[in-house]
Amino acid sequence: MSLAIDYYSDVLCIWCYSTKIKIDEMKRQFGDQIAINYRYTPLFVDMHTMLEKNWADKGGLQGYNKMMHKLNGMFPYVKIHPEIGLKNLPRSSASCHQFLKAIDILEKRNEIQSTDVKNTLLEQADWLIRLAYFRDALDVSQNKTLMSIAEQLSIPLPPLETLLTNGEAMAALASCTTDDKQKLIEGSPSFVFNDGRQKLYGNIGYQVIEANIKALLEKTENKPVWY
């Protein structure tokens, strides 16, 4: 049985954008020993209001833009658009998360299937949304942007649109918010292990993540009968 890891993120969170390299290394190192469950937390559910409030006395959107590029210096392996935050600022990450949950539902039903043996369609769409915002400065909250990503991945639009309009994708997303409260998720990125008993939150070094996974795998393999 694989070790379940719940990964909570917001697609508009720069720390999660930089965490992709750690996710890839986890998958490379541990393979089928782990199963990553992608959960979405509403950190930037109202991005315009949030930035207006938090950056009012720190230079506004110009200050936000400068901060993003400053942080980029900490992880130069990802790209940040020169005008990030200054043009095509998304209204909300919620539409992105709902879109991703719709893909997740279709994939779990085997109605769509990835041709990439290393990444599911959910993982590919997730990354393309982050690239679209951080690298390309596109408004990823708009339906046309999201549907163009679906087309890029050859995901049929009709079943996707059905889940987005009949409330099913929204219900799946709402369950993530419920998990947030039950597991006391503080923000993104957050890794939850051991049925909620262990949590790693923030810009955690890969060695810490690796150590937690190894310890849990070893515990599972060698657990006593009374465990």
N, C-alpha and C positions, 0 to 999 in steps of 0.2 A: 504494500500500500504506500502511495506517495505521501510525503509530508505536505499538508495543506498550508499555503501561505496566502493570507489575504493582504492584497496591496491596495491601499487607499491613496488616491491622487485626484488632483484637479488638473485638467488639461491645460489650464492657463497659468499654472504654477511653475515658475522658472526652476525651482528646486527639483520638481518632478521631471522637468525637461532634461536636467543634467543627470537624473537618476537612471535614465535609459541604459547607460553603459554598465551600470551595476546589475540591472535586470538581465541584460544579455550575458554577463559573466556568470550570474547565478544559473541560468539555463545551460550555459556551456559546461560549467563545472559539475553540476549536480544532475542534469538531464532528467530522466524519468523518476528520479528519487524525490523530486518536488513537483507540486502542482500549484501554479500561481493563479489565484482568483482575483480578477481585476474588479475593484470596487471604486466607486466615484463619490467624492465628498464635495459638498457645495461651498467651496471656499470663495470662488468668484461668481457666485450666483447672480449678483448685481454689480458688475464690474465698474460701471460708470460712477455709481453712487459711492462705492468703496474707495475708488481712487480719488474722487473729489473730496471725500472726508479725510482720508489718510494722508493725502499729499497737498492739502490746501495751504499749509505753512511750510512746505518743503519744495517749492518750485513747481507745483502742479504736475501736469503731464510731462513737462520738460524735465522736472526732477525725477519722475518715474523712469523716463527714458535713460537718463544718466545713470541711475541706479542699476538698471538692467545691463547696461554695457560694463559697468564696474564689476558686477557679479560675473559677467561673462569671462572676465579675466581670471576667475577662479577655476573655470572649466572651459578652456579654449577648444575642446573637442566638439562643442556644439556651436551653431551659428546663430547670431542675433541680428535682425534687420536694423539698419541705421535709423529707421523711423519707427521702431517699435513703440507702441503707445501713442504715437502722434498722428497716425492715420489708420483708418479701418479698425478702430478699437471695438472689439466685440462687446455686445451688451451683456452677455451671460455665457457661462460655461455649461449651463443646464441643458441647452439644446444639443450641445456636443455630447454630453453624457447620455442623454436620452437616445440619440442616434447610435451611440456605441452599444447601449444595452439592447437595441433592436437587432444589431448585427450579432451580438452575443446569443440572443434567443434563436435566431435563424441558424446559427452555426451549431448550437447544441441540439437542435432538431434535425440536423444533417440536411437542411434545405439548401445550404450553401457550404462550400468546402474550399479550403485554401490549397493552392498548388505549391505553396512554399512549405517545405517540410520543417523548417525551423520556427516559423511564425504563423499563428492563426490569423484569420481575417480580422478578428477583433484587435489583435496586437498590431497588425499592419495599419488598420484604420486609425487606431489610437495614435500611432507615431506620425502618420500623415497629417492629422489635425494639429499636433504640436508643431510640426515643421511649418505648416501653413501659417500659423500664428507667429511663432518666434522667428523663423527664418525668412518668411515671405511677407509678413505683416498683412495677412488677409483677415477679413472679418469672418471667423469660423463659426460665429453664432448664427449666421444666415443659412437658411435651408439650401440655397443654390450652391454654396461652398461645400456643404456636407454631401450633397448629392453628387457633386463632381468628384468627390473622393470615392464615393461608392462606385461610380462609373469607372474610375481609374482602376479599381480592384475587381471590376467585372461582376459586381454584386447587383442582381436584378432589383430594379427600383420598386415595382408593384408590391411584393411582399414586405419590403422594408417600409414603404409608405403606409401599408395597412397597420403595422405594429405601432407606427408613430401617430396614427390617427384614432385607433381603437382603444387607446389607453394602456395597452399591454406593456409597451416599452417604458411608459411613465411609471407603471406599477413596479416594474423591476428596478427602476432607478430609486423609487421611494423606499424600497427595501434596503438600499445602500444607506440612506439617511437614517433609517431605523437602526441599522447596525452601528452607525456612527455614535448614536446615543447609548446603545447598549454596551458597546465596547469602549466608550469614552475616548473616541478618536479626537485628538487635539487639533489636527491639521494635516497637511500633506507635505511630503510623502510620509506615509505610515505603513509599517509592516507589522502584521499581527500573526503570531505563531501560537501553537499549542492550545487551540480552541479559545483564544482570547486571553490566555494567562500571561503571555509575553508580548510586549509591544516595543517597537523601535520607531522613533519619531524624529523627523528632521533630516538634516544633511549628514546622515550617518556614514562613516567610512565603510568600505566594502569588507574590510577585515572583521568588523563587528558583526555584520550581517552573516558572513561566512561562519564565524565562530558559533553563532546561535543555531544556524542550520546544522552544522556538524554535531553539536551537542544534542540536539533533538533527534537526529538520525541515529546517533549512537545509543541514546536512551531507549528509542523504539526497538532497536535491534537486540538490546541486552536487558530489556525490562524483566524484572522478576515476576513470578506468577501472581503475587499479591498486588501488583501495581494497578 
